[in-house]
Amino acid sequence: MDVRTTAVDGCRELQLDPAADRRGSFLKLFQASRFVADGCALDVREVFVSRSHRNVVRGLHFQAPPADVAKLVCCLDGAVLDAVVDLRVGSPTYGRHALRELSAAAANAVYVPEGCAHGFLVTSPEALVL
């Protein structure tokens, strides 16, 4: 897994390492020790999946403290334009946003830190987002 910084402090793009063989493919999305080493704090308590059609916008979603949570977002099928907006007052990147295309073909994901709003626009005919 390759981890890249974004325009939003603490937000990371993760380039995952899919493996394929004659049976199909395999993708490790999350490994706690690797996330901690890369400065990502993710305490998984819930997992959501959405299926949406082209041009559907989901978000921008935000949870105010003390209910704020970090998120890991991955497009399992199709493609989306993903957006993260820093709403953390006092953050060095307060008010900035990070846009990334997430897609099954690219095998990438975005780590969204606590205090940031998140949403996406579906750019393929349909998308399945985790």
Backbone bond lengths (Angstrom), bond angles and torsions (degrees), N, CA, C in turn:
res aa  C-N    CA-C-N  psi(-1)  N-CA   C-N-CA  omega(-1)  CA-C   N-CA-C  phi
1 M - - - 1.446 - - 1.527 108.54 -
2 D 1.310 115.00 131.92 1.453 122.08 176.32 1.529 107.48 -106.33
3 V 1.332 117.13 131.69 1.463 121.99 -177.38 1.520 108.63 -111.84
4 R 1.346 115.93 127.85 1.468 121.65 -178.64 1.521 109.63 -120.39
5 T 1.322 116.53 141.96 1.460 120.53 176.18 1.528 108.89 -77.67
6 T 1.332 115.94 165.15 1.465 122.45 177.97 1.525 108.48 -129.33
7 A 1.321 116.19 -176.46 1.464 121.46 178.68 1.526 112.69 -70.89
8 V 1.334 117.47 -11.89 1.467 122.12 179.48 1.524 108.58 -105.14
9 D 1.333 116.33 123.94 1.456 121.98 -179.31 1.529 111.10 -54.75
10 G 1.322 117.26 125.58 1.458 122.40 178.34 1.509 114.72 88.10
11 C 1.319 118.36 -17.56 1.463 122.22 177.54 1.522 108.05 -81.38
12 R 1.328 116.91 131.75 1.460 121.44 -176.91 1.523 110.59 -127.65
13 E 1.336 115.46 142.93 1.467 120.23 167.60 1.516 106.85 -96.65
14 L 1.317 115.69 131.91 1.462 121.68 -179.29 1.517 108.62 -108.93
15 Q 1.314 116.38 120.70 1.457 120.28 173.60 1.522 106.04 -93.91
16 L 1.318 115.64 110.14 1.453 121.41 -174.76 1.525 110.64 -82.38
17 D 1.321 116.55 165.90 1.463 122.64 -177.37 1.527 110.69 -115.78
18 P 1.333 117.31 83.94 1.466 118.18 179.26 1.524 110.89 -70.55
19 A 1.309 115.28 148.97 1.465 121.71 175.57 1.524 107.18 -119.11
20 A 1.313 116.10 139.62 1.468 120.68 -179.78 1.520 110.12 -133.45
21 D 1.305 114.51 145.42 1.462 121.15 172.96 1.523 108.15 -148.86
22 R 1.303 118.10 -168.54 1.467 121.71 -174.88 1.532 113.18 -62.72
23 R 1.333 117.07 -20.61 1.468 120.92 -179.28 1.515 112.95 -82.96
24 G 1.330 116.48 -23.77 1.463 121.07 -175.87 1.510 110.39 145.02
25 S 1.331 116.38 -136.60 1.464 119.44 -177.70 1.520 111.14 -138.97
26 F 1.329 114.73 164.61 1.457 123.08 -177.98 1.524 107.33 -142.76
27 L 1.340 116.46 137.50 1.455 121.13 -178.35 1.520 109.26 -140.08
28 K 1.335 116.64 121.81 1.466 120.98 174.65 1.522 107.04 -89.64
29 L 1.318 116.21 113.87 1.459 121.86 -177.53 1.524 112.16 -88.20
30 F 1.329 117.21 -33.25 1.457 120.26 -172.27 1.518 110.88 -141.19
31 Q 1.335 115.60 134.73 1.458 123.27 171.99 1.524 106.43 -142.35
32 A 1.328 117.29 112.10 1.465 122.25 -171.79 1.526 112.29 -53.52
33 S 1.322 118.66 -46.31 1.461 120.48 -176.40 1.528 111.48 -63.33
34 R 1.307 117.13 -36.97 1.469 120.76 179.69 1.528 110.40 -69.93
35 F 1.317 117.67 -38.94 1.457 120.88 179.28 1.519 110.84 -63.49
36 V 1.317 117.26 -44.39 1.461 121.13 178.76 1.523 110.02 -61.86
37 A 1.323 117.72 -42.56 1.467 121.82 -179.94 1.527 111.74 -62.83
38 D 1.327 117.76 -29.80 1.458 122.13 -179.44 1.526 113.13 -94.42
39 G 1.336 117.34 8.97 1.456 121.01 175.43 1.518 115.20 81.06
40 C 1.325 116.95 19.47 1.465 121.17 179.49 1.524 109.29 -104.63
41 A 1.319 116.95 125.51 1.463 121.43 178.92 1.521 108.43 -103.75
42 L 1.319 116.66 107.44 1.457 120.31 -177.63 1.517 109.24 -130.75
43 D 1.326 115.51 113.17 1.459 122.68 177.41 1.522 105.97 -106.77
44 V 1.320 117.60 95.50 1.461 121.76 -173.31 1.530 110.01 -71.06
45 R 1.345 115.61 118.55 1.465 121.93 178.90 1.519 111.50 -123.63
46 E 1.333 116.89 -25.45 1.465 122.42 -179.63 1.523 107.86 -143.14
47 V 1.330 115.57 151.89 1.461 121.35 174.59 1.521 107.42 -133.08
48 F 1.343 115.97 130.36 1.455 121.60 -179.33 1.521 109.66 -121.71
49 V 1.318 116.32 146.76 1.456 122.61 174.05 1.520 107.58 -130.55
50 S 1.341 116.59 133.68 1.461 119.94 176.32 1.526 108.93 -125.39
51 R 1.316 116.07 142.63 1.465 122.35 172.54 1.521 105.50 -116.12
52 S 1.323 116.06 126.57 1.459 120.98 -176.16 1.519 109.92 -138.72
53 H 1.331 115.22 157.79 1.460 121.99 -179.43 1.527 110.88 -96.17
54 R 1.341 116.22 164.74 1.473 122.74 -179.62 1.534 110.67 -48.65
55 N 1.319 115.57 139.36 1.468 126.71 177.44 1.524 114.62 72.23
56 V 1.325 118.56 5.19 1.466 120.64 173.08 1.523 108.43 -75.69
57 V 1.330 116.41 134.66 1.457 122.36 174.74 1.518 107.97 -107.94
58 R 1.304 116.60 127.59 1.473 122.44 174.91 1.525 107.16 -113.76
59 G 1.326 117.53 120.72 1.451 120.75 178.56 1.511 109.96 110.41
60 L 1.263 117.89 -171.86 1.447 129.22 6.12 1.532 108.94 -80.46
61 H 1.326 115.40 126.86 1.461 121.47 -178.77 1.521 109.53 -99.86
62 F 1.334 114.73 142.10 1.454 121.22 -177.93 1.514 109.02 -150.30
63 Q 1.319 116.90 137.26 1.458 122.06 174.88 1.525 107.96 -113.16
64 A 1.324 115.77 125.26 1.466 120.66 179.88 1.524 110.23 -78.04
65 P 1.333 117.09 147.88 1.465 120.26 175.75 1.519 110.20 -58.65
66 P 1.290 119.41 143.41 1.461 127.64 8.75 1.533 113.65 -91.35
67 A 1.315 118.50 10.67 1.470 121.27 -177.79 1.532 112.60 -91.48
68 D 1.339 118.18 4.59 1.462 120.16 -177.33 1.528 111.06 -68.74
69 V 1.311 115.65 144.54 1.465 122.02 -178.47 1.525 109.95 -139.24
70 A 1.317 115.32 152.27 1.458 121.08 171.19 1.523 107.44 -79.99
71 K 1.347 116.36 157.35 1.462 120.67 -177.47 1.524 109.82 -134.82
72 L 1.306 115.28 151.61 1.458 122.58 170.22 1.519 105.91 -120.73
73 V 1.333 117.22 122.82 1.461 122.38 -174.03 1.519 109.11 -121.46
74 C 1.344 115.71 132.01 1.455 121.43 -179.00 1.530 108.57 -143.28
75 C 1.318 117.52 139.04 1.460 122.11 176.35 1.532 107.70 -94.35
76 L 1.319 116.77 111.93 1.459 122.12 -176.16 1.518 113.15 -84.18
77 D 1.335 116.65 -24.23 1.462 121.29 178.49 1.519 107.91 -151.47
78 G 1.331 117.21 131.18 1.451 121.20 -178.93 1.514 111.60 89.16
79 A 1.360 115.89 -152.65 1.461 121.19 -177.04 1.524 110.21 -151.03
80 V 1.343 115.23 147.50 1.459 121.92 177.59 1.520 109.40 -139.70
81 L 1.339 115.93 154.67 1.454 121.77 168.15 1.520 105.32 -96.46
82 D 1.316 116.61 112.64 1.455 123.30 -173.34 1.525 109.94 -96.32
83 A 1.336 116.59 139.56 1.463 121.51 -178.97 1.526 110.80 -128.61
84 V 1.334 115.46 135.30 1.459 123.41 174.37 1.522 106.75 -125.94
85 V 1.338 116.67 129.77 1.465 121.56 179.56 1.529 108.37 -121.76
86 D 1.327 116.11 128.52 1.458 121.64 -179.26 1.530 109.78 -80.30
87 L 1.340 116.71 112.03 1.469 122.58 178.69 1.529 112.25 -107.78
88 R 1.329 116.39 13.29 1.465 121.49 -177.02 1.529 110.11 -84.11
89 V 1.329 116.60 105.30 1.467 121.11 177.66 1.523 107.79 -59.82
90 G 1.317 116.51 130.77 1.461 121.02 -178.57 1.521 113.80 94.41
91 S 1.319 117.64 -10.43 1.461 121.32 177.59 1.529 109.41 -71.16
92 P 1.326 118.27 144.82 1.472 119.38 178.09 1.530 113.23 -64.41
93 T 1.336 116.88 -16.26 1.468 120.07 178.85 1.526 111.98 -117.33
94 Y 1.352 116.72 24.21 1.463 121.61 179.39 1.530 110.24 -51.96
95 G 1.341 116.46 129.70 1.454 121.96 178.11 1.526 114.24 87.63
96 R 1.312 117.81 -12.13 1.469 120.34 179.47 1.528 110.71 -82.89
97 H 1.323 114.66 162.06 1.462 119.63 178.53 1.528 110.01 -130.83
98 A 1.330 114.71 159.20 1.466 122.07 175.18 1.518 107.17 -128.17
99 L 1.329 116.22 127.94 1.467 122.29 177.17 1.518 108.71 -114.08
100 R 1.323 116.46 136.01 1.453 122.50 176.77 1.514 108.62 -144.41
101 E 1.333 116.56 143.01 1.461 118.87 168.57 1.522 106.66 -83.68
102 L 1.314 115.44 126.26 1.463 121.42 173.26 1.517 106.74 -109.33
103 S 1.322 116.15 135.32 1.458 118.58 179.23 1.518 110.40 -153.04
104 A 1.322 114.26 157.49 1.456 119.95 175.44 1.524 109.40 -62.30
105 A 1.323 116.99 -39.54 1.468 121.22 -178.36 1.527 111.92 -64.99
106 A 1.334 116.97 -37.49 1.466 120.89 -178.79 1.529 112.16 -79.84
107 A 1.331 117.29 -18.88 1.469 122.53 -179.19 1.529 111.03 51.52
108 N 1.334 115.52 52.30 1.463 119.72 179.02 1.520 109.72 -123.44
109 A 1.315 115.11 167.56 1.463 122.16 -178.83 1.523 108.14 -147.46
110 V 1.322 116.36 167.00 1.465 121.57 176.99 1.524 108.66 -127.80
111 Y 1.336 114.79 133.00 1.458 122.08 171.06 1.523 106.72 -94.63
112 V 1.331 116.74 123.33 1.462 123.28 -178.61 1.534 107.52 -109.73
113 P 1.325 118.16 114.02 1.468 119.04 -178.84 1.526 112.60 -72.08
114 E 1.319 115.22 160.95 1.465 121.16 175.39 1.522 109.16 -54.13
115 G 1.334 116.01 144.02 1.452 120.50 176.20 1.511 114.55 88.98
116 C 1.326 117.11 1.21 1.461 121.10 178.71 1.523 109.73 -110.90
117 A 1.328 115.66 143.46 1.463 120.94 174.92 1.524 108.34 -83.97
118 H 1.330 115.69 150.90 1.456 120.20 -178.27 1.524 110.88 -138.44
119 G 1.324 116.05 144.17 1.458 121.52 174.19 1.513 110.20 -165.03
120 F 1.333 116.11 174.77 1.464 119.55 177.87 1.520 111.13 -154.79
121 L 1.331 114.47 158.04 1.453 124.83 175.76 1.521 107.28 -115.12
122 V 1.327 117.70 128.02 1.467 121.31 179.16 1.530 108.63 -78.41
123 T 1.327 116.20 124.15 1.456 121.90 -177.06 1.537 112.74 -108.46
124 S 1.313 117.97 -11.19 1.469 122.51 177.66 1.527 107.66 -101.23
125 P 1.344 118.46 171.41 1.465 119.15 178.96 1.539 113.78 -54.75
126 E 1.315 115.87 -33.30 1.465 121.96 177.32 1.520 106.90 -155.51
127 A 1.335 116.98 152.61 1.463 120.55 178.44 1.521 109.55 -141.82
128 L 1.323 114.31 143.55 1.458 122.79 174.74 1.529 106.31 -114.54
129 V 1.336 115.79 115.99 1.465 121.01 -174.45 1.516 109.09 -117.61
130 L 1.349 115.22 132.89 1.461 122.94 176.93 1.513 107.60 -103.38
